[in-house]
């Protein structure tokens, strides 16, 4: 298990910095501020997060692609 810590004034900045370090084919437990998620970078380089409790019927549980702007997902 590899643990990475990052500090900064803005939660989103720190979160984006950590997410960008994700390696292809690996899964991570990401905890930033009050938010925690399981994320992964697929072998083809796509970032995804695991949605276990979708807040509405419009979002399906399971692996979801990150939005182009990572802050959109971190704010959820």
N, C-alpha and C positions, 0 to 999 in steps of 0.2 A: 504494500500500500504506500502510495506516495502522497504526501500532504503538502499543499502549497498555501501559504498565507500571503495576503496583500493588504496594505493599509492605504487609506486615502480619505479625503473629506467627503466625497460624493459616492454613495452606494452604487449608483449605475456605472460610474467610471471604473470602480474597482471590479464590479461584476463583469463588465465587458472585457477588462484586462485579463481576468481569470479565464473567461470563456475562450478567448483567442488562443490560449495556451493548450487547449484540448488537442490531443493527438488523434489521428485517424485510427478507427477501429477500437477505441477505448471508451469506457463509460466512467462518469464522475458523479459524485455527490457534491453539488454546488450549494453553498450556504452563504448568502449575502444579506446583511441586515436581518430583517425578519422573514426573508424568503429562502426556501430550500427547494431544490429540484434535482432530479437525476437527469444529467445531460450526456450526450455522446456526439462524437464526430464520426460519421460513417466512413467507410473505406474510400468512398468517392469525395470526401471532404465536406459533406453537408452537416450542418449543426442541427441537432434535434433535442427536444426535451420530452420527458415522459409525463403525460397528463393522466393522473389517476382519478381525479374528481372534477370532471368538467362542470363549470358553473351553469351551463345551459344545454339545451338539446342541440344547439348549433355547433358545439364543439364536441368532438368525439374523443373518448378516452383512448389512450395509447400513445405511441410516438408521434410527435408533431414537429413539423419543420419550424425553425426559427424564422421570424420575419427578417427581411433584409436589414432593417434597423433594429439591432439587438435590444435597444432600450424598450421597445414595445413589449417584448416578452418579459423583461425583468420587472416592469411596472405591474404586470398582471398579478 
